[in-house]
Amino acid sequence: MNKLIGIVLIVVGAFLFYKGWTQKDSMAGAAAEASAKVANAVDGGSRTPKHVIYMVAGGVIALVGIGVAMKRSTA
């Protein structure tokens, strides 16, 4: 059962990472990144474009999935 949950987490993580990657390469992603840089320069805030959040979350979920899939069952 752990292997199935791990595989599902890996697939979900890969999908989120891919979604973030495609948003980054799109025109909207470039505009979001540029506007975040300008806004951060103006008021000193720490805005993060949405595609970065998708990529980081996808990577973390995939790593957790790998850990769950590799874990030995104690039964």
N, C-alpha and C positions, 0 to 999 in steps of 0.2 A: 504494500500500500504506500510505503514511503517513496518508493521509486516512481510510482504514478504521480504522486503529489509533486515530487521534484521535477519530473518531466513537464508537468503542467506549468509550474512556476518558471521553468526555463523558457518555455514557449511564450508565456505572457511577457516575460522580461524582454525577450528578443523582439516581440511585436512592439512593445513600448519604445524600445531603443530605435527600431526602424522608423516608427512614426515620428519620433523626435528628429531623426536624421533627415527624413524627407522634408519636414517643416523647416529645418535649418537651411536646406538647399533651395527652398522656394523663395519667391519674391517677398512674400509676407514675412518669412523668417528673417530675411535680410533687413527688412524695414523694422521689425521688432527689435532686432539687435542694435540697429543704428539709433532708434528712438530711446532704447534703454541706456545706451552710452551717453547720449545727449542729456537725458534726464538725470543720470548719475553725476555728470559733470556740473550741472546747474545747481542741484540742491545737495549733493553729497550722499544721496541715498544709495541703497544697494538693491537695485532692481535686477531680476534675472529673467531673461526671455523664457517663454513657455517651453520651447524646444529643449532647452538645457535641462529643465526639470524632468521632462519625459525621458531624456537620455540617461540621466543619473538614476532615476527611479527604475528604469528598465535594467540597467546594469546591476543595481543592488538586488532586484528581484531575481535576476538570472543567477547571481552568485549564491543567493540563499537557496535557490532551486538546486544548484550543483551540490551544495552542502547537504541538503535533505536527501538527494538521490544517492550520494556517496555514503551516507551514514548507515552503519550496520544496525540491523534490528536486534534488540536484546530479548528475544523470546525463545 
